[in-house]
Every structure is written in C-alpha cells, then in structure tokens.
Amino acid sequence: MVKAIIFDLDNCLSAADESTRQVLEPVFDAVRESNHGTLSNDVLQRAFDDCWRDAFDVVAQRYGFSQAMLEAGWNAAAQAEVTTPLQGYPDLGALRELPGKLFLVTSGFRRLQESKISALRIGELFTEVHVDAIDDDNRRGKRQIFADILASYQLSPEDVLVVGDNPDSEIEAGNSLGITTVQILRPGVTRGNNAAFYIDELAELALLI
C-alpha cells in the first residue's frame, strides 16, 4: 500500500516555462554578454532551451560554459523570482484526492523555486516542501532528501512513489533507493527508459495506488 508520494515541480505539476520566460531572460542576457565567442549562437540557444528541463549548473557543464558565463548567469538566476500567480497544469486538483502523505521536492535556485510554489498556491497540499537549492552551500541533492523523508516518517521504499518528469534527476534518485518511480509525460517531456510506470496525467496515479 502506498503511504506517501514524492512529487517534482517543474514539468510535473507546472510547466517550467509558465510565466517564467520573462523572469529568466535576464539570466540568458547575462550569459550572452559573457559569452565572448565561447559558444555559437545556435549552441547557446540549445543550452537556454535545456534550462527549461534541467538545472542551470547541469546545463552549464553540459555545454561547456566558461567561468565568466557561469558566474554571470548564476548571479542573475539567484535573484530571479516569479511575482505573478501561476496556474500549473489543469489536473492539479487530483492531488487533493490522493491518499497518504504528499511531499514536494524541487531542484533549482532557492528564490525562484520558492516563488513558483508560492505563486501556484499549492504548499498547503504537502506534508513537507523541500527545495534542493543549487545555490546552497550545503546542498543535499534529491537522493539524500528522499532518504531523509523515508527515515523521518519511518517509510519503507515500497511504501512510496516518486513522480516526476526527469529520468536523470528524481527518477534516478528514486530508483537508487528502491522507490517505485513514475515518469509523467507532460507535453514536451521525452520518455525515459528507467521508470517503473509512465502516466500522462495525475489522475492516473489512482490506478497505481
């Protein structure tokens, strides 16, 4: 029996680019201004597109950002925040129908991720909300956060589901702990090959519980 579900945020409960393209444009501008020919415009645009799926530090390493590009984008992103309401995906109401404890674990810059959660007005639905903040000196990472949740609530891996979009992030972290993983295939999300189950919308979770 499932006693708890751990959810990701971006591209799971809310599209990563919902009302945030304007918010992150200063970040992209800062990286462009510091590029100085390190990357072509086409490669740089691909890197920016990846920022809607992966954390900034992961993208920077993947595309070989220079130290100047990394620092400029990092400083701008650390100050970014959403100040207008967000709607999230239209099936968020299904969260209220799910049994057991719900947890939210999201990666990114702390200020931005916390502002998204506030703008979505969904914090009250979760027993705990954790930001795996890439700008924290003592960052734990999703795997450790998941492990801490299991320990704190005396949950066995078989008691828990991890639901998210990213095969290399929350799905991998859940698998490494023996937790059953569910990839949600929101529009634009590429199906991975490492989740136990695949769904298109949150209502389908009722069939897995």
N, C-alpha and C positions, 0 to 999 in steps of 0.2 A: 504493500500500500504506500502510495506517495504521500509523504508528510510535509514536504517543502519543495518549492520551485524557486530556482535562482534565474533571474532574467538579466539579459543585457539590455542596454538602452538604444543606442544608435542602430538604425536599420532593423530593430527588433520591435520596439514599442513606438518609435518615432523615426521618421526618415532623417538621416544625418544632416541633410541639407535643408530641412524645413525651416524657413525664416532665418537661416544662418549663413547663407551665401554672402549677404552683405556684411555680416558680422566678421567673417573670415577674410574678406577682401583685403583689409589692411595687412593681414599676415602674408598673403600672397604677394602684395605690393612690396613688402619688406624683403621678401626672398628675391623677388625680381631685381630690386635695386642693389642687392648684394651679390647678384649672380656673376657679373663681370665676365661673361663668356664661359663660365664653368659648364653650363648645360645649354643645349639649344632650346629655342622657344617651344618646339614640339615636345621635347622630353620634359621640359619644365611643366608644360600643361598636363602631361600624363601624371606627373608627380602630384600636381594640385588635385587632379581627379581622384587619385588614390587617397587623398586626405579625407574623402567622404566615407571611406571604408576602413582605413587603418589610422593608428595614432601617428602624430607628426614625427616622432622620433624614429618610428619604423620606416616611414616614407623617406625621411632624410637619409637614412642608412642605405635603403634600397636603391636610391637614385644617386648616391654619392654627393650630397650637398657639401659644399665647402664649409669650413668652420664659421666663416662670416655669414653665410646663408643660414646655417643652423641657428646661430645666435640671434640674428635679426628676426627670423621667423618665430623663434622660441619666445623672445621678449614680447613680440606683438601678440602671440597667441595666449600668453599668460595673462594678458589684460582683457582678452575678448570675453564678452558675455551677451546673453540674449536678454533683451529688455521688453519684449512684446510677447503676448500669450502664444503658446503653441497648441496645436490640436492633437498631434500624434496620429497614429493610424486609426481608422474608423472602428476597429474591433477592440479597442481598449476596455470597453465595458465588460468584456469577457473575464477580465481579471477579477472582478467582484464576485464572480460565480465559482471561482476555483477554491477547492478546499485546502486546508493546511496553511502553513506559513509561506509568505512570499518575500523574496529578497531581491534587491536591485543592485547589481554590480556593474559599473561602467568605467571604462578607461578614457583618459584624456586629461586636458588641463583642468585643474580643480574648479576655477572660477567659471569656466564655460560649462562644464558638465553640471555643476550645481545650479547654474542659472537655467539650464534646459529643464532640469527636474522641477524647479520652481515654476517655470513658465507652463509646463504641462499639467501642474496641479495634481500630481499622482503620488507624491511622497507618502501620503496617509495610507495608501493601499499596501505598503510594505512593512514588514516587521523591522527590517533594517535596510538602510541605503548606504552603499559603500562606493566612494569614488576612488578608483585605482589611479591616483593622480600622478602623471608622468613628471610633474614639476615638484613633487615632494621629495625631499632628501631621503626619507625612509620608506620609499615606495615598496609595498609588499608584493604586488602582482596579483593577478586574478587567482592563480592556483593557490596561493597562500591564503587569500581572503576566503576562497571556497573551503579550504581546510579548516580555517578558524570558525566558520559558520557551523561546519559539522561538529567540531569539538564543543563549541559554546552551547549548542542545542541538543547535544548527545544524539546526533543523527548518524545513521549508517549510510554509506553511499547508495545502497539500494533503496533508501527512503526518499531520495532526492532526484529531481530532474534539473538539468541545466538547459535553458532555452536561449538561443542567440543566433546570429547570422554568420559569425566569422569562424571558419574552420580552424584557423591558426591561433585564435585567441581563446574565447570561452569554451568552444567545443574541445579543443586540445586540452585545456586545463581540466575540464570535467572528466574527460577520458582518462587522464593521468591519475585521477583519484578514484577511478572506478564508478563514477557517477554516470547514470544514463543521460545521454546528450540528445538534444532535439535541435536541428537546424531549421529555422524559419526562413522560408524562401520569399522574402519580400521582393517587390519589383526591383530589378537591377542586381539582386544578390545571386552570385554564382553558386550552384550546388556543389558542395564538397563531397568527399568520399569517406569521411571519418565519423559521422554522426550515427547514432543508433536509429533515429527516426527523422523524418522530414515532414514538415507541415507548411501550409500556405497561410494559415491564419490562426489566431489564438483559440478560437472555438474548438479546433481540432484537438486541443490538449485534453479535453474531457474524455476522449476515446482512449487516451494513454494512461489515465489515472485509475 
